[in-house]
Amino acid sequence: MTLQAFQTPDGFLTIAPFDHRNSLAEKFHFNIQNPDDFALFLELKKLFMSQLSPYVSSVLTDPDIGIETIALKASKTGLFLSLEESSYDSDHDAMTILKENWGIDEIKKRGAGAKLLVYFNPLKPTATKKLELIRVLFEEAKKKGIIFLLEPVLYGVADKNWEIVHLQMCELVAPYCDILKIQYPGSAISCEKVNELHDHWILLSRGVLYEEFARDLRIAAAAGCTGFAAGRAVWQEVEATKDPVHWKQFLDDVAVPRLIELTQILRSSYKAS
């Protein structure tokens, strides 16, 4: 499997992530232990897949509920599956928890790429162990011919130092991934510095409003960013109803046009290094 399997024909990575599990259930007030709520949650995840996957080069979903939606994926759209558990992030200092009985081999069987989310602060004592976990998983993925997408999320840093420490984090992890998925680095200059570290870095929305994400993407693409992973920035305003008809209408009327526009912004703003 090569990176091209996840890119647009002209080499961009446009990803719709819907690997959200606990956070998404909480937004919609689902108790997924309740069979009726579980069925509705699955319906929501299916709508994400069926309505959005035709408009992106790849999708990202989870190996829990999301895996049941893969049959609805657009045929030419690439697939990433998460390695980590959903609920480990209450303590960002804690080591990343990988999903039990699941890993690179299971992802390979499904013809997918592997994604790992890691809360990472290079100034914390746990940084060394987390970096080693990233390295080991990347080496395994590389050995087995699997594309490895890394999402390091910086935490525990004061605003005034965030941009500097974020760059330090990127410098540490950049050698150990095929795709580096990060928050907006903070400025055009920092975007250019990240671009020197990795050829395939993409911007994640991390819950910012759509207008802010579109603005950041213009700046990042002009510095060489080759893609985006737009989740909540695309759909977070959807009402937390339990009405699939409303969900579908919102995705068709709001989320799809946003994905199309973001792809246009990426193409028009991109500047090759």
Secondary structure in CASP SS format (residue, H / E / C, confidence):
PFRMAT SS
TARGET T0000
AUTHOR 0000-0000-0000
METHOD secondary structure of the structure
MODEL  1
M C 1.00
T C 1.00
L H 1.00
Q H 1.00
A H 1.00
F H 1.00
Q C 1.00
T C 1.00
P C 1.00
D C 1.00
G C 1.00
F C 1.00
L E 1.00
T E 1.00
I E 1.00
A E 1.00
P E 1.00
F C 1.00
D C 1.00
H C 1.00
R C 1.00
N H 1.00
S H 1.00
L H 1.00
A H 1.00
E H 1.00
K H 1.00
F C 1.00
H C 1.00
F C 1.00
N C 1.00
I C 1.00
Q C 1.00
N C 1.00
P H 1.00
D H 1.00
D H 1.00
F H 1.00
A H 1.00
L H 1.00
F H 1.00
L H 1.00
E H 1.00
L H 1.00
K H 1.00
K H 1.00
L H 1.00
F H 1.00
M H 1.00
S H 1.00
Q H 1.00
L H 1.00
S H 1.00
P H 1.00
Y H 1.00
V C 1.00
S C 1.00
S E 1.00
V E 1.00
L E 1.00
T E 1.00
D C 1.00
P C 1.00
D C 1.00
I C 1.00
G H 1.00
I H 1.00
E H 1.00
T H 1.00
I H 1.00
A H 1.00
L H 1.00
K C 1.00
A C 1.00
S C 1.00
K C 1.00
T C 1.00
G E 1.00
L E 1.00
F E 1.00
L E 1.00
S E 1.00
L C 1.00
E E 1.00
E C 1.00
S C 1.00
S C 1.00
Y H 1.00
D H 1.00
S H 1.00
D C 1.00
H C 1.00
D C 1.00
A C 1.00
M C 1.00
T C 1.00
I C 1.00
L E 1.00
K C 1.00
E C 1.00
N C 1.00
W C 1.00
G C 1.00
I H 1.00
D H 1.00
E H 1.00
I H 1.00
K H 1.00
K H 1.00
R C 1.00
G C 1.00
A C 1.00
G E 1.00
A E 1.00
K E 1.00
L E 1.00
L E 1.00
V E 1.00
Y E 1.00
F E 1.00
N C 1.00
P C 1.00
L C 1.00
K C 1.00
P C 1.00
T C 1.00
A H 1.00
T H 1.00
K H 1.00
K H 1.00
L H 1.00
E H 1.00
L H 1.00
I H 1.00
R H 1.00
V H 1.00
L H 1.00
F H 1.00
E H 1.00
E H 1.00
A H 1.00
K H 1.00
K H 1.00
K C 1.00
G C 1.00
I C 1.00
I C 1.00
F E 1.00
L E 1.00
L E 1.00
E E 1.00
P E 1.00
V E 1.00
L E 1.00
Y C 1.00
G C 1.00
V C 1.00
A C 1.00
D H 1.00
K H 1.00
N H 1.00
W H 1.00
E H 1.00
I H 1.00
V H 1.00
H H 1.00
L H 1.00
Q H 1.00
M H 1.00
C H 1.00
E H 1.00
L H 1.00
V H 1.00
A H 1.00
P H 1.00
Y H 1.00
C C 1.00
D C 1.00
I E 1.00
L E 1.00
K E 1.00
I E 1.00
Q C 1.00
Y C 1.00
P C 1.00
G C 1.00
S C 1.00
A H 1.00
I H 1.00
S H 1.00
C H 1.00
E H 1.00
K H 1.00
V H 1.00
N H 1.00
E H 1.00
L H 1.00
H C 1.00
D C 1.00
H C 1.00
W E 1.00
I E 1.00
L E 1.00
L E 1.00
S C 1.00
R C 1.00
G C 1.00
V C 1.00
L C 1.00
Y H 1.00
E H 1.00
E H 1.00
F H 1.00
A H 1.00
R H 1.00
D H 1.00
L H 1.00
R H 1.00
I H 1.00
A H 1.00
A H 1.00
A H 1.00
A C 1.00
G C 1.00
C C 1.00
T C 1.00
G E 1.00
F E 1.00
A E 1.00
A C 1.00
G C 1.00
R H 1.00
A H 1.00
V H 1.00
W H 1.00
Q C 1.00
E C 1.00
V C 1.00
E C 1.00
A C 1.00
T C 1.00
K C 1.00
D C 1.00
P H 1.00
V H 1.00
H H 1.00
W H 1.00
K H 1.00
Q H 1.00
F H 1.00
L H 1.00
D H 1.00
D H 1.00
V H 1.00
A H 1.00
V H 1.00
P H 1.00
R H 1.00
L H 1.00
I H 1.00
E H 1.00
L H 1.00
T H 1.00
Q H 1.00
I H 1.00
L H 1.00
R H 1.00
S H 1.00
S H 1.00
Y C 1.00
K C 1.00
A C 1.00
S C 1.00
END
